[in-house]
Amino acid sequence: MENKRDTSYSFFDDVYEVVMLIPKGKVTSYGAIANYLGTKMSARMVGWAMNAAHTNDKIPAHRVVNRSGLLTGRHHFETPATMQQKLEKEGVKIKNHQVIEFEKRFWDPTKELQ
């Protein structure tokens, strides 16, 4: 993302810009977003950004999972089932809180946003 000097702009804003580009029916990981933003070691900060985004319907936070495809952020939605319901509505199959065929559904911003 472009480096903005506006003091009201934050790392979270960069994360949200990437998340809003994830296509329906695809998922990405906290680490993939951090890597794309050039901060490979800050996957946890991406997670914090996602936790703060669950009240904003414009940000598809349900499309961000952990590196194994687990719905680790599900407890930050209105109900723990909301994340899974939103993904299933987009055609993503989930079993035991994990994306089925994760590799097939994975969207890598580093490759997709060149």
N, C-alpha and C positions, 0 to 999 in steps of 0.2 A: 504494500500500500504506500501511497505517497507520504512523505514526511511533512507533516503539517506543523507550523510553528504556533498556531493558535493555542493558547494555554487551556482552552476548554476542550481541546481534542485529546483523546487518550488512547492507550493501548486497547482498551475495550472497544472503542470505535473502530479500530483496525480489524479486530476480531469480528465485529458485527458486519462489517463490509464483506468479509470473506464468507461468513455464514449465509448471508442473504443471496450469495451466488450459487449455493449448493442446489443442484436440480432436484425437483420432486422425485422421489423414488430412490435417491442416493443418500449415502451417509458419509461422514468423514470423522476423523478423530481429533481430539484435543491436540495431540502431538503433531499431526499433519498441518493443522492451522498454525501452530507455533513455528514449525519448520518453515512454512511459507513466508511468515512474517519476519524470518531471520532471527528468531529467538528460540531456537530448537529446544532449549532447556526450560522453557516456560509453559509447558503443557498445563501445569496446575493453574497458572494465571488465566489461561484460556478457559479452564473449568470455572474459575471465579466469574469470568465475564458471562459465561453461559448461565450460571446461577442467578446473576443479576438480570438476565434477559428474559426470563420466563414470564414476566408480566407484560412484555411487549409482543403483541401478536404479529408484528411485521418481521420479527427475527425468528426464523425457523430453528429454534434451539433444539427441537426434537431430532434434528438430523445430525447432531454431534454426539458421538459415542466414544467409548474408550478404545484403545488400540486393538482389543480383541473383539470388538463389536458388542460389548456389554452396554446395556442402558443404565450406566452408572448415575446419570443425572435425573433419573425418573422420580426421585423423591422431592425434587425441586419444582415439580409441576403441580397444578391444581390438585390432582390425585396421583398416586404412584402409577396408575394405569394409563394416564393421559398420553405420555410419551409413546408408549406402544400403540395406542389407538391411532394417534396421528400418523405414525409410520405405516401401520397396516392400511390405513386409508389411502396411502400413496403406493401401496403394492409391496411394501417391504414385509417379509415374513419374519416373525419373531418366535423364538421358543426359549423358555426359561430365561427371559429377559436378555436374550442375545439375538443379534441379527443373523438369520440363516443366509448362507452364501455371502458372508461378509465381503470376501475378496471381489465378488462380482458386483456388489452394491457400493463398494468403496470409491469415493470421489477424492482424488488427490489434487489439492489446489496448486501444488508445485508443477504438476504436469498439465493441468487443465487451464491454468491462468498464466500462460507464458506470454 
